[in-house]
C-alpha cells in the first residue's frame, strides 16, 4: 500500500488554516475583539441610561424650579372698531408686566369657519414683552368677531408646545369690542366646548374680560362670564379707561396677589407663636416647640421674588419693601420665641425674654397692619373695587 505523505508546504497550509479557524472561534467565544465589542455595547447602554436619567431629573425636578408664577394670554379682538387704541394700549402696558411672567398673544376676528379667524401671534415665553408689543402693532383688521372660537383656541394654547405650567396662576385677558360672537349662535354649545377644553387641559384658568366701546350687546358678555364662572366683565369707553383697566389686570393684580400671599403665610404663624407663649406658662413646651418649628417653615421667598420682578410699578416697589420688612420682623419674633422657650425649659425667670418677645411681636403686628391697609387701599382702586 502506498504511504500517504504531505508535502511541507501542504502541511504548513493546513496548520495555518487550522490556527486561523481556532483564532476565529476564540474571537467568537471570548477573544479580545469580542470583548471590545461587548465593552462598546455596555458603554453605549450606560450612556443611554445616564442620558435618560438626566432627562427625567431635568423634567421632573430641575425644569419646574424655573416655571413662571403667572402664565397669561392676551386675547385681542381685531374685528371692526377702534383697533388702533387697543393695540397701542396693549403695547404700552405689556412693557411694564412682570419680567418672569410667561405671556402670549392671540387675536380673533375673520370670516366664519375660516381657519385663520383666530391666530396665535406670539407663543408663550418669558422675556418676550417687546415681541408681544411689536406683534400687537402689526395686527390687521378682521371682519367678524369670532370671540368664542378665540377663547377655545386660547385655552388650547396652554397645553401646546414646550411651555411650562404656571406655579400659581393661568389666565386669559380678553379685550373685545363685541359682546356677542358673530358666527356661533349656539352659545350653550360653545361655552360647553370652552369648559370641556379647560377640563381637558387639567388646569384652572382664570378669565378677565374687558369690553371696550361695546354697545347694545353687553348682556351677552355678562352671560358668558357667568357661565364660565368668572368675574363680570369691565366695560370701558375711552382709551384712557381701557389703559387703566388693562394695566390693573396685567400689572397691579399680580402685585396685590403676591403681597396678599405674604401676609396670608406669615400672619397665621405669628398667631401660633402668640398662642405658644401662653402654653409656656402652663409648661406645655411641646406645643410651643411645634409653633416655633411651623413659623420657621413659613417661606415667602417665591412671592417676594415675584414682587422683585414687578418693580416697574410703584405699588410693587412699596409692597415689596413691606414684604421684606415683614419677613425680617417675623424672623425676630421667631428668635425671641426660641429664646423664651429655652428659658422656660431651664426654669429661668421669663420676665426679660417675654418682654423681648412682646416687643418683637408688637413691631411685627404694626407692620402687618400697615401692609394690610395698603392692600385694602390698592384693592379699592381696581375694577369694581370698594374701599
C-alpha positions as CSV (number, residue, x, y, z in Angstrom):
1,X,0.0,0.0,0.0
2,X,1.3,3.4,-0.9
3,X,2.2,5.6,2.1
4,X,0.3,8.9,2.3
5,X,2.6,11.8,2.7
6,X,2.1,15.5,2.9
7,X,4.5,17.9,1.5
8,X,6.0,20.5,3.8
9,X,4.1,23.3,2.1
10,X,0.8,21.5,2.3
11,X,1.4,20.8,6.0
12,X,2.1,24.4,6.6
13,X,-1.1,25.5,4.8
14,X,-3.1,23.0,6.8
15,X,-1.5,24.2,10.1
16,X,-2.2,27.8,9.1
17,X,-5.8,27.2,8.2
18,X,-6.3,25.3,11.5
19,X,-4.8,28.1,13.5
20,X,-6.9,30.7,11.7
21,X,-10.1,28.7,12.4
22,X,-9.1,28.4,16.1
23,X,-8.5,32.1,16.4
24,X,-11.8,32.9,14.7
25,X,-13.5,30.5,17.1
26,X,-11.8,32.2,20.1
27,X,-12.9,35.6,18.8
28,X,-16.4,34.4,18.6
29,X,-16.4,32.9,22.0
30,X,-14.4,35.4,24.1
31,X,-11.4,36.7,22.3
32,X,-10.1,40.3,22.5
33,X,-12.2,41.6,19.6
34,X,-15.4,40.1,21.0
35,X,-14.6,41.6,24.4
36,X,-14.1,45.0,22.8
37,X,-17.4,44.8,21.1
38,X,-19.2,43.8,24.3
39,X,-17.5,46.7,26.1
40,X,-18.6,49.2,23.5
41,X,-22.2,47.9,23.7
42,X,-22.1,48.2,27.5
43,X,-20.7,51.7,27.3
44,X,-23.4,52.7,24.9
45,X,-26.1,51.2,27.1
46,X,-24.7,53.0,30.1
47,X,-24.6,56.3,28.3
48,X,-28.3,55.8,27.2
49,X,-29.3,55.0,30.8
50,X,-27.4,58.1,32.1
51,X,-28.9,60.4,29.5
52,X,-32.4,59.0,30.2
53,X,-31.9,59.5,33.9
54,X,-30.6,63.1,33.3
55,X,-33.6,63.9,31.1
56,X,-36.0,62.5,33.8
57,X,-34.3,64.5,36.6
58,X,-34.4,67.7,34.4
59,X,-38.1,67.4,33.6
60,X,-39.2,66.1,37.0
61,X,-37.2,68.4,39.3
62,X,-35.0,70.9,37.6
63,X,-37.3,72.4,35.0
64,X,-40.2,73.0,37.3
65,X,-37.9,75.2,39.5
66,X,-37.8,77.8,36.7
67,X,-41.6,77.6,35.9
68,X,-43.3,81.1,35.9
69,X,-45.7,82.1,38.6
70,X,-48.0,83.6,36.0
71,X,-48.9,82.4,32.6
72,X,-51.0,84.9,30.7
73,X,-52.6,85.0,27.2
74,X,-53.7,88.4,25.8
75,X,-56.7,87.6,23.6
76,X,-57.4,90.7,21.5
77,X,-60.4,91.5,19.2
78,X,-59.2,92.5,15.8
79,X,-62.7,92.8,14.2
80,X,-64.2,96.1,13.1
81,X,-63.8,99.0,15.5
82,X,-61.0,101.1,17.2
83,X,-58.3,98.5,16.8
84,X,-55.5,101.1,16.9
85,X,-56.3,102.2,20.5
86,X,-56.5,98.6,21.7
87,X,-53.2,97.6,20.2
88,X,-51.4,100.8,21.3
89,X,-52.7,100.3,24.9
90,X,-51.5,96.7,24.9
91,X,-48.1,97.6,23.6
92,X,-47.7,100.2,26.4
93,X,-49.0,98.0,29.2
94,X,-47.2,94.8,28.4
95,X,-43.8,96.5,28.6
96,X,-44.4,97.0,32.3
97,X,-45.6,93.5,33.1
98,X,-43.7,91.1,35.3
99,X,-40.3,90.1,33.8
100,X,-40.7,86.5,34.9
101,X,-44.3,86.1,33.6
102,X,-44.8,83.7,30.7
103,X,-47.0,85.6,28.2
104,X,-48.5,85.0,24.7
105,X,-50.7,87.0,22.3
106,X,-53.6,85.8,20.3
107,X,-56.1,87.7,18.1
108,X,-59.6,86.8,16.9
109,X,-61.6,88.2,14.0
110,X,-62.3,87.0,10.5
111,X,-64.7,85.0,8.3
112,X,-66.9,82.4,9.9
113,X,-65.5,78.9,9.5
114,X,-62.1,80.1,8.3
115,X,-59.0,78.5,9.8
116,X,-57.4,81.9,10.4
117,X,-60.2,83.7,12.2
118,X,-58.1,83.3,15.3
119,X,-54.3,83.3,15.4
120,X,-51.6,82.9,18.0
121,X,-49.3,85.7,17.1
122,X,-46.7,85.1,19.9
123,X,-46.2,81.8,21.7
124,X,-45.8,81.6,25.5
125,X,-42.4,82.6,26.8
126,X,-40.7,84.8,29.3
127,X,-38.8,87.9,28.2
128,X,-41.0,88.4,25.2
129,X,-42.6,91.6,26.1
130,X,-41.2,93.5,23.2
131,X,-42.1,90.8,20.8
132,X,-45.8,91.0,22.0
133,X,-45.8,94.8,21.7
134,X,-44.4,94.6,18.2
135,X,-46.9,91.9,17.2
136,X,-49.8,93.9,18.6
137,X,-48.9,96.9,16.5
138,X,-48.9,94.8,13.3
139,X,-52.3,93.2,13.8
140,X,-54.6,93.7,10.8
141,X,-58.3,94.5,10.9
142,X,-60.5,91.5,10.8
143,X,-64.2,91.2,9.7
144,X,-66.4,89.3,12.1
145,X,-65.9,88.9,15.9
146,X,-65.1,85.2,16.3
147,X,-64.9,85.6,20.1
148,X,-65.8,82.2,21.3
149,X,-63.5,80.3,18.9
150,X,-60.8,82.7,20.0
151,X,-61.4,81.6,23.6
152,X,-61.5,77.9,22.8
153,X,-58.2,78.1,20.9
154,X,-56.6,80.3,23.6
155,X,-57.4,77.6,26.2
156,X,-55.7,75.1,24.0
157,X,-52.5,77.2,23.8
158,X,-51.9,76.4,27.5
159,X,-51.1,72.8,26.7
160,X,-49.4,73.1,23.4
161,X,-45.7,73.3,22.7
162,X,-43.0,73.2,25.4
163,X,-44.3,75.9,27.6
164,X,-44.3,75.2,31.3
165,X,-47.4,75.3,33.5
166,X,-47.6,78.3,35.8
167,X,-46.8,77.7,39.5
168,X,-49.8,79.8,40.7
169,X,-52.0,81.5,38.0
170,X,-53.1,80.6,34.4
171,X,-55.2,83.3,32.9
172,X,-56.7,84.8,29.7
173,X,-57.2,88.5,29.5
174,X,-59.8,89.2,26.8
175,X,-60.2,92.7,25.2
176,X,-63.2,92.8,23.0
177,X,-65.3,95.4,21.3
178,X,-68.1,92.9,20.7
179,X,-70.3,91.4,23.4
180,X,-71.6,88.6,21.1
181,X,-69.9,86.1,18.8
182,X,-70.8,86.8,15.2
183,X,-70.5,83.2,14.0
184,X,-71.7,80.8,16.7
185,X,-75.4,81.4,17.6
186,X,-75.5,78.4,19.9
187,X,-73.9,80.0,23.0
188,X,-74.5,77.0,25.2
189,X,-72.7,74.6,22.8
190,X,-69.6,76.9,22.5
191,X,-69.5,77.5,26.2
192,X,-69.6,73.8,26.9
193,X,-66.7,73.5,24.4
194,X,-64.7,76.1,26.4
195,X,-65.4,74.3,29.7
196,X,-64.5,70.9,28.2
197,X,-61.3,72.3,26.8
198,X,-60.3,73.8,30.2
199,X,-61.1,70.5,32.0
200,X,-59.1,68.5,29.4
201,X,-56.1,70.8,30.0
202,X,-56.2,69.8,33.6
203,X,-55.7,73.4,34.6
204,X,-57.5,76.1,36.4
205,X,-57.7,79.1,34.0
206,X,-58.9,82.5,35.1
207,X,-60.6,84.8,32.7
208,X,-60.6,88.6,32.8
209,X,-62.9,90.3,30.3
210,X,-62.6,93.9,29.2
211,X,-65.3,95.3,27.0
212,X,-64.1,98.3,25.0
213,X,-66.7,100.5,23.4
214,X,-69.2,97.7,23.5
215,X,-72.7,98.9,22.8
216,X,-76.0,97.1,22.6
217,X,-75.0,93.6,23.4
218,X,-73.2,93.8,26.8
219,X,-75.6,91.4,28.3
220,X,-74.3,88.6,26.2
221,X,-70.8,89.2,27.6
222,X,-72.1,89.2,31.1
223,X,-73.9,85.9,30.4
224,X,-70.7,84.4,29.1
225,X,-68.7,85.3,32.2
226,X,-71.4,83.9,34.4
227,X,-71.4,80.6,32.5
228,X,-67.6,80.4,32.7
229,X,-67.8,81.0,36.4
230,X,-65.5,84.1,36.3
231,X,-65.9,87.7,37.4
232,X,-68.1,90.1,35.5
233,X,-66.6,92.0,32.5
234,X,-65.3,95.5,33.0
235,X,-66.7,97.9,30.4
236,X,-64.6,100.9,29.2
237,X,-65.4,103.6,26.7
238,X,-62.3,105.6,26.3
239,X,-58.6,104.7,25.5
240,X,-57.6,106.1,29.0
241,X,-60.1,103.9,30.8
242,X,-59.0,100.9,28.7
243,X,-55.4,101.5,29.7
244,X,-56.3,101.9,33.4
245,X,-58.2,98.6,33.5
246,X,-55.7,96.6,31.3
247,X,-52.9,98.0,33.5
248,X,-54.7,96.8,36.6
249,X,-55.2,93.2,35.4
250,X,-51.7,93.0,33.8
251,X,-49.6,94.7,36.4
252,X,-51.4,95.6,39.6
253,X,-53.5,92.5,40.3
254,X,-50.4,90.2,40.4
255,X,-48.7,92.6,42.8
256,X,-51.8,92.5,45.0
257,X,-51.9,88.8,44.9
258,X,-48.3,88.1,45.7
259,X,-48.3,90.7,48.5
260,X,-51.5,89.2,50.0
261,X,-49.9,85.7,49.9
262,X,-47.0,87.0,52.1
263,X,-49.5,88.2,54.7
264,X,-51.6,85.0,54.4
265,X,-48.5,82.9,55.1
266,X,-46.8,84.9,57.8
267,X,-49.7,86.2,59.9
268,X,-51.0,82.7,60.9
269,X,-47.5,81.6,62.1
270,X,-47.2,84.6,64.3
271,X,-50.7,83.9,65.7
272,X,-49.5,80.4,66.6
273,X,-46.4,81.8,68.3
274,X,-48.6,84.1,70.4
275,X,-50.6,81.1,71.4
276,X,-47.4,79.2,72.2
277,X,-46.2,81.8,74.7
278,X,-49.4,81.2,76.6
279,X,-48.8,77.5,76.5
280,X,-45.3,78.0,78.1
281,X,-46.9,79.4,81.2
282,X,-48.6,76.0,81.7
283,X,-45.4,74.1,80.9
284,X,-46.6,72.8,77.6
285,X,-43.2,73.0,75.9
286,X,-44.2,70.6,73.1
287,X,-47.0,73.0,71.9
288,X,-44.6,75.9,71.9
289,X,-41.9,74.0,70.1
290,X,-44.4,72.9,67.4
291,X,-45.4,76.5,66.8
292,X,-41.8,77.7,66.6
293,X,-41.0,75.0,64.0
294,X,-44.1,75.9,62.0
295,X,-43.0,79.6,62.0
296,X,-39.5,78.7,60.8
297,X,-41.0,76.7,57.9
298,X,-43.2,79.6,56.7
299,X,-41.4,80.6,53.5
300,X,-42.4,83.5,51.3
301,X,-39.3,83.8,49.1
302,X,-41.2,82.9,45.9
303,X,-43.7,85.7,46.5
304,X,-41.1,88.2,47.3
305,X,-39.1,87.2,44.2
306,X,-42.2,87.7,42.1
307,X,-42.5,91.3,43.5
308,X,-38.9,91.8,42.7
309,X,-39.7,91.2,39.0
310,X,-42.5,93.8,39.1
311,X,-40.6,96.8,40.4
312,X,-41.5,99.0,37.5
313,X,-44.8,99.5,39.4
314,X,-44.7,102.0,42.3
315,X,-47.2,99.7,44.2
316,X,-44.9,96.7,43.6
317,X,-41.9,98.6,45.0
318,X,-43.8,99.8,48.0
319,X,-45.3,96.4,48.8
320,X,-42.1,94.5,48.1
321,X,-40.3,96.6,50.7
322,X,-43.1,96.0,53.2
323,X,-43.0,92.2,52.5
324,X,-39.2,92.1,53.0
325,X,-39.6,94.1,56.2
326,X,-42.4,91.8,57.4
327,X,-40.3,88.7,56.8
328,X,-37.4,90.2,58.8
329,X,-39.7,91.2,61.7
330,X,-41.1,87.7,61.7
331,X,-37.5,86.3,61.9
332,X,-37.0,88.5,65.0
333,X,-40.2,87.1,66.5
334,X,-39.1,83.5,65.9
335,X,-35.7,84.2,67.5
336,X,-37.3,85.8,70.5
337,X,-39.8,82.8,70.8
338,X,-36.9,80.4,70.7
339,X,-35.1,82.2,73.5
340,X,-38.2,82.3,75.5
341,X,-38.7,78.6,75.0
342,X,-35.1,77.8,76.1
343,X,-35.6,80.0,79.2
344,X,-38.8,78.2,80.1
345,X,-37.2,74.8,79.8
346,X,-34.3,75.7,82.0
347,X,-36.6,77.1,84.7
348,X,-35.2,80.6,84.4
349,X,-37.2,83.8,85.1
350,X,-39.2,84.6,82.0
351,X,-39.7,88.3,82.6
352,X,-36.9,89.6,80.3
353,X,-37.3,87.1,77.4
354,X,-41.0,87.6,77.5
355,X,-40.6,91.4,77.2
356,X,-38.2,90.9,74.2
357,X,-40.7,88.6,72.6
358,X,-43.6,91.0,73.2
359,X,-41.7,93.9,71.7
360,X,-40.8,91.9,68.6
361,X,-44.4,90.7,68.2
362,X,-45.7,94.3,68.5
363,X,-43.3,95.5,65.8
364,X,-44.4,92.7,63.5
365,X,-48.1,93.3,64.1
366,X,-47.7,97.0,63.4
367,X,-46.1,96.4,60.1
368,X,-48.6,93.7,59.2
369,X,-51.4,96.1,59.9
370,X,-49.8,98.8,57.8
371,X,-49.4,96.3,54.9
372,X,-53.0,95.1,55.2
373,X,-54.1,98.7,55.0
374,X,-52.0,99.3,51.9
375,X,-53.5,96.2,50.2
376,X,-57.1,97.3,51.1
377,X,-56.4,100.7,49.6
378,X,-54.9,99.2,46.4
379,X,-57.8,96.7,46.0
380,X,-60.3,99.5,46.2
381,X,-58.8,101.1,43.1
382,X,-59.4,98.1,40.9
383,X,-62.4,97.3,38.7
384,X,-65.5,97.0,40.9
385,X,-63.4,97.8,43.9
386,X,-64.8,99.2,47.1
387,X,-62.9,101.0,49.9
